[in-house]
Amino acid sequence: MKLVVDKNICIGCGMCIDICPEVFQYDDQDKSEVIKEKVESELEDSAGEACEACPVDAIEISEE
């Protein structure tokens, strides 16, 4: 699984970071960014939950 945060949409609410801090963190503009190039299988559920929790749908999932 690979994740991408659209910085143009992200409002920096931090829900994804709260749910899955192993994959997301704040960047220098206080917006979320992905810190793992590829999400390990044991983190896929929480990463998917973080994606679904995003209030502005700024996180995209691809199954690479």
C-alpha positions in Angstrom: 0.0 0.0 0.0 1.2 3.5 -0.9 -0.3 6.7 0.4 -0.2 10.3 -0.9 -1.4 13.4 0.9 -2.7 16.2 -1.4 -1.1 19.3 0.2 -3.5 21.6 -1.7 -6.5 20.0 0.1 -5.0 19.1 3.5 -6.2 21.4 6.3 -3.7 20.1 8.9 -6.4 18.8 11.3 -4.1 15.9 12.4 -6.6 13.1 12.5 -4.4 10.9 10.3 -1.5 11.6 12.6 -3.5 10.8 15.7 -4.8 7.5 14.2 -1.5 6.3 12.5 1.6 8.2 13.7 3.8 5.5 12.3 2.9 6.7 8.8 1.9 10.4 9.1 3.5 13.4 10.6 3.3 17.2 10.2 5.5 18.9 7.7 7.0 22.4 8.1 3.7 24.0 7.0 1.7 22.1 9.6 0.1 19.9 7.0 0.2 16.1 7.0 2.8 14.2 5.1 3.5 10.5 4.6 6.8 9.4 6.2 6.8 5.8 4.8 7.3 5.2 1.1 5.5 1.9 1.4 3.1 1.0 4.3 3.8 -2.4 5.8 0.9 -4.9 6.0 0.6 -4.6 9.8 -0.1 -0.9 9.4 -2.5 -1.1 6.5 -5.7 -1.1 8.7 -4.8 1.9 10.7 -3.5 3.8 7.6 -6.8 3.0 5.9 -8.7 4.2 8.9 -6.7 7.4 8.8 -7.5 7.9 5.2 -11.2 7.4 5.8 -11.1 9.8 8.8 -9.7 12.7 6.7 -12.5 15.3 6.7 -11.4 16.7 3.3 -10.4 13.5 1.6 -6.8 14.6 1.1 -5.2 11.1 1.4 -5.1 8.8 -1.6 -4.4 5.1 -1.4 -2.8 3.1 -4.2 -2.1 -0.7 -4.0 1.4 -0.7 -5.4 
